[in-house]
Amino acid sequence: MNGSFTPFAPATSGASQVNGRSFSLKICSQPAANQAFAPFKPVAGLPAHGAAAPAITLQREGDRIKRITIQCGCGQVIELECLY
């Protein structure tokens, strides 16, 4: 091990300092392994999954795609600019 190694959790307990910054480590218990599966419940007012397929539009400039527009079934629009 080289001299520049800094351990994540030093041997001392409580708050510690590494490279001039203080931190503390908290260990949380794991949730119970026997939790029952709970399916996702759709939010009221939004279409259910698969209600409408997204619409994808490509804006071309010659052989290259300049912009990709994605319109979700819920109406949200995402535009992706393509830079080459």
Contacts in CASP RR format, 6 or more apart in sequence:
PFRMAT RR
TARGET T0000
AUTHOR 0000-0000-0000
METHOD contacts of the structure
MODEL  1
MNGSFTPFAPATSGASQVNGRSFSLKICSQPAANQAFAPFKPVAGLPAHG
AAAPAITLQREGDRIKRITIQCGCGQVIELECLY
6 18 0 8 1.000
6 19 0 8 1.000
8 25 0 8 1.000
9 25 0 8 1.000
10 16 0 8 1.000
10 18 0 8 1.000
14 24 0 8 1.000
14 25 0 8 1.000
15 22 0 8 1.000
15 23 0 8 1.000
15 24 0 8 1.000
16 22 0 8 1.000
16 23 0 8 1.000
16 24 0 8 1.000
17 23 0 8 1.000
42 48 0 8 1.000
42 49 0 8 1.000
46 74 0 8 1.000
47 73 0 8 1.000
47 74 0 8 1.000
51 73 0 8 1.000
52 73 0 8 1.000
52 74 0 8 1.000
53 73 0 8 1.000
54 70 0 8 1.000
54 71 0 8 1.000
54 72 0 8 1.000
54 73 0 8 1.000
55 70 0 8 1.000
55 71 0 8 1.000
55 73 0 8 1.000
56 68 0 8 1.000
56 69 0 8 1.000
56 70 0 8 1.000
56 71 0 8 1.000
57 68 0 8 1.000
57 69 0 8 1.000
57 70 0 8 1.000
57 71 0 8 1.000
58 65 0 8 1.000
58 67 0 8 1.000
58 68 0 8 1.000
58 69 0 8 1.000
59 65 0 8 1.000
59 66 0 8 1.000
59 67 0 8 1.000
59 68 0 8 1.000
59 69 0 8 1.000
60 66 0 8 1.000
64 82 0 8 1.000
64 84 0 8 1.000
65 82 0 8 1.000
66 81 0 8 1.000
66 82 0 8 1.000
67 79 0 8 1.000
67 80 0 8 1.000
67 81 0 8 1.000
67 82 0 8 1.000
68 79 0 8 1.000
68 80 0 8 1.000
68 82 0 8 1.000
69 77 0 8 1.000
69 78 0 8 1.000
69 79 0 8 1.000
69 80 0 8 1.000
70 77 0 8 1.000
70 78 0 8 1.000
70 79 0 8 1.000
70 80 0 8 1.000
71 77 0 8 1.000
72 78 0 8 1.000
END
